[in-house]
C-alpha cells in the first residue's frame, strides 16, 4: 500500500462526502440567508426563527435526493470493497 494509494482513497472519500452532504448544506445556507434578510427587513430579532425553516428545507432536500445520495455511497463502498484484495 503506497502513499499515493492512501491519498487516492482519502480524495475519493472527501469527494463522496462533498457530493452527498453538499446539497443539504447549500440549501441550509440559502434558507439561513433568506431568513436573515427577512429578519433584517422586518426588524424581527428572534434568534430561533432560522432553525425551523432550515430543518424543514434540509429534510425536504434530503428526502428528495436520498436515492442519489444512497447511490453515491453504495458506489464508494463498492469501490472500497473492490480495493481490499489489492491491500498488500
GROMACS elastic network, one bead per residue, 0.5 to 0.9 nm:
[ bonds ]
;  ai    aj funct       b0    kb
    1     4     6  0.83546   500
    1     5     6  0.63088   500
    1     6     6  0.72829   500
    1    86     6  0.79585   500
    1    87     6  0.57645   500
    1    88     6  0.59484   500
    2     5     6  0.51773   500
    2     6     6  0.65625   500
    2     7     6  0.87386   500
    3     6     6  0.52739   500
    3     7     6  0.61715   500
    3     8     6  0.85735   500
    4     7     6  0.50089   500
    4     8     6  0.60237   500
    4     9     6  0.86558   500
    5     8     6  0.51010   500
    5     9     6  0.63680   500
    5    10     6  0.87311   500
    6     9     6  0.51427   500
    6    10     6  0.61927   500
    6    11     6  0.85289   500
    7    10     6  0.50566   500
    7    11     6  0.59950   500
    7    12     6  0.85698   500
    8    11     6  0.50253   500
    8    12     6  0.61731   500
    8    13     6  0.85400   500
    9    12     6  0.51486   500
    9    13     6  0.61171   500
    9    14     6  0.86930   500
    9    80     6  0.79622   500
   10    14     6  0.61835   500
   10    15     6  0.85161   500
   11    14     6  0.52507   500
   11    15     6  0.61160   500
   11    16     6  0.85901   500
   12    15     6  0.50193   500
   12    16     6  0.60725   500
   12    17     6  0.85887   500
   12    76     6  0.77161   500
   13    16     6  0.51458   500
   13    17     6  0.62222   500
   13    18     6  0.86731   500
   13    76     6  0.75438   500
   14    17     6  0.50601   500
   14    18     6  0.61536   500
   14    19     6  0.85885   500
   15    18     6  0.51663   500
   15    19     6  0.61647   500
   15    20     6  0.85937   500
   16    19     6  0.51230   500
   16    20     6  0.60417   500
   16    21     6  0.84158   500
   16    72     6  0.68319   500
   16    73     6  0.70528   500
   16    76     6  0.71349   500
   17    20     6  0.51866   500
   17    21     6  0.58156   500
   17    22     6  0.77199   500
   17    73     6  0.85913   500
   18    21     6  0.53505   500
   18    22     6  0.51270   500
   18    23     6  0.86450   500
   19    22     6  0.53452   500
   19    23     6  0.74737   500
   19    69     6  0.78662   500
   19    72     6  0.79579   500
   20    23     6  0.71293   500
   20    24     6  0.82465   500
   20    65     6  0.89104   500
   20    68     6  0.81227   500
   20    69     6  0.52307   500
   20    70     6  0.83210   500
   20    72     6  0.71642   500
   20    73     6  0.77239   500
   21    24     6  0.57124   500
   21    25     6  0.62881   500
   21    26     6  0.87668   500
   21    69     6  0.83055   500
   22    25     6  0.51505   500
   22    26     6  0.60551   500
   22    27     6  0.85719   500
   23    26     6  0.51658   500
   23    27     6  0.61530   500
   23    28     6  0.85217   500
   23    58     6  0.85873   500
   23    61     6  0.73455   500
   23    62     6  0.82212   500
   23    65     6  0.84129   500
   24    27     6  0.52021   500
   24    28     6  0.60994   500
   24    29     6  0.86721   500
   24    57     6  0.82146   500
   24    58     6  0.53528   500
   24    59     6  0.82485   500
   24    61     6  0.62439   500
   24    62     6  0.65835   500
   25    28     6  0.50123   500
   25    29     6  0.62017   500
   25    30     6  0.86573   500
   25    58     6  0.77984   500
   26    29     6  0.51315   500
   26    30     6  0.61833   500
   26    31     6  0.85820   500
   27    30     6  0.51098   500
   27    31     6  0.60113   500
   27    32     6  0.83631   500
   27    54     6  0.78825   500
   27    57     6  0.68239   500
   27    58     6  0.64954   500
   27    61     6  0.76875   500
   28    31     6  0.52659   500
   28    32     6  0.59932   500
   28    33     6  0.85266   500
   28    53     6  0.87632   500
   28    54     6  0.54762   500
   28    55     6  0.80148   500
   28    57     6  0.70397   500
   28    58     6  0.62368   500
   29    32     6  0.51010   500
   29    33     6  0.61087   500
   29    34     6  0.86460   500
   29    54     6  0.83740   500
   30    33     6  0.50925   500
   30    34     6  0.61839   500
   30    35     6  0.86095   500
   30    54     6  0.89760   500
   31    34     6  0.50803   500
   31    35     6  0.60869   500
   31    36     6  0.84582   500
   31    50     6  0.80213   500
   31    53     6  0.69738   500
   31    54     6  0.60012   500
   31    57     6  0.74450   500
   32    35     6  0.51747   500
   32    36     6  0.60531   500
   32    37     6  0.86166   500
   32    50     6  0.60759   500
   32    51     6  0.83084   500
   32    53     6  0.80546   500
   32    54     6  0.66262   500
   33    36     6  0.50348   500
   33    37     6  0.61898   500
   33    38     6  0.85873   500
   34    37     6  0.51187   500
   34    38     6  0.61749   500
   34    39     6  0.85959   500
   35    39     6  0.60580   500
   35    40     6  0.85540   500
   35    49     6  0.78032   500
   35    50     6  0.61199   500
   35    53     6  0.81074   500
   36    40     6  0.61102   500
   36    41     6  0.85314   500
   36    50     6  0.75873   500
   37    40     6  0.50819   500
   37    41     6  0.60969   500
   37    42     6  0.86154   500
   38    41     6  0.51191   500
   38    42     6  0.61510   500
   38    43     6  0.82476   500
   38    44     6  0.81570   500
   39    42     6  0.52752   500
   39    43     6  0.55468   500
   39    45     6  0.65199   500
   39    46     6  0.80794   500
   39    49     6  0.86905   500
   40    43     6  0.51398   500
   40    44     6  0.68364   500
   40    45     6  0.80074   500
   41    44     6  0.80132   500
   42    45     6  0.88097   500
   44    47     6  0.89372   500
   45    49     6  0.85255   500
   46    49     6  0.56577   500
   46    50     6  0.84300   500
   47    50     6  0.69702   500
   47    51     6  0.85496   500
   48    51     6  0.57203   500
   48    52     6  0.77846   500
   49    52     6  0.65122   500
   49    53     6  0.76884   500
   50    53     6  0.59685   500
   50    54     6  0.62811   500
   50    55     6  0.87546   500
   51    54     6  0.52252   500
   51    55     6  0.60518   500
   51    56     6  0.86136   500
   52    55     6  0.51927   500
   52    56     6  0.61798   500
   52    57     6  0.85647   500
   53    56     6  0.51512   500
   53    57     6  0.59899   500
   53    58     6  0.84625   500
   54    57     6  0.51362   500
   54    58     6  0.59513   500
   54    59     6  0.83195   500
   55    58     6  0.52767   500
   55    59     6  0.59656   500
   55    60     6  0.85799   500
   56    59     6  0.51075   500
   56    60     6  0.61773   500
   56    61     6  0.86602   500
   57    60     6  0.51885   500
   57    61     6  0.61868   500
   57    62     6  0.84988   500
   58    61     6  0.51309   500
   58    62     6  0.59571   500
   58    63     6  0.85324   500
   59    62     6  0.50905   500
   59    63     6  0.61439   500
   59    64     6  0.85836   500
   60    63     6  0.51775   500
   60    64     6  0.61222   500
   60    65     6  0.85506   500
   61    64     6  0.50972   500
   61    65     6  0.59550   500
   61    66     6  0.81490   500
   62    65     6  0.52535   500
   62    66     6  0.55666   500
   62    69     6  0.84509   500
   63    66     6  0.52568   500
   63    67     6  0.83453   500
   64    67     6  0.76480   500
   64    68     6  0.86645   500
   65    68     6  0.53435   500
   65    69     6  0.61356   500
   65    70     6  0.86284   500
   66    70     6  0.59849   500
   66    71     6  0.84530   500
   67    70     6  0.51870   500
   67    71     6  0.61051   500
   67    72     6  0.87062   500
   68    71     6  0.51184   500
   68    72     6  0.63174   500
   68    73     6  0.87160   500
   69    72     6  0.52517   500
   69    73     6  0.62543   500
   69    74     6  0.86023   500
   70    73     6  0.50582   500
   70    74     6  0.59741   500
   70    75     6  0.84634   500
   71    74     6  0.51161   500
   71    75     6  0.60905   500
   71    76     6  0.86445   500
   72    75     6  0.51116   500
   72    76     6  0.62632   500
   72    77     6  0.86388   500
   73    76     6  0.51546   500
   73    77     6  0.61088   500
   73    78     6  0.85225   500
   74    77     6  0.50402   500
   74    78     6  0.59886   500
   74    79     6  0.84320   500
   75    78     6  0.51422   500
   75    79     6  0.60918   500
   75    80     6  0.86772   500
   76    79     6  0.50112   500
   76    80     6  0.62406   500
   76    81     6  0.86708   500
   77    80     6  0.51104   500
   77    81     6  0.61917   500
   77    82     6  0.85603   500
   78    81     6  0.50754   500
   78    82     6  0.60759   500
   78    83     6  0.86516   500
   79    82     6  0.50930   500
   79    83     6  0.63620   500
   80    83     6  0.51169   500
   80    84     6  0.66201   500
   81    84     6  0.53498   500
   81    85     6  0.81806   500
   82    85     6  0.68903   500
   82    86     6  0.82226   500
   83    86     6  0.54318   500
   83    87     6  0.69274   500
   84    87     6  0.54556   500
   84    88     6  0.88387   500
   85    88     6  0.77087   500
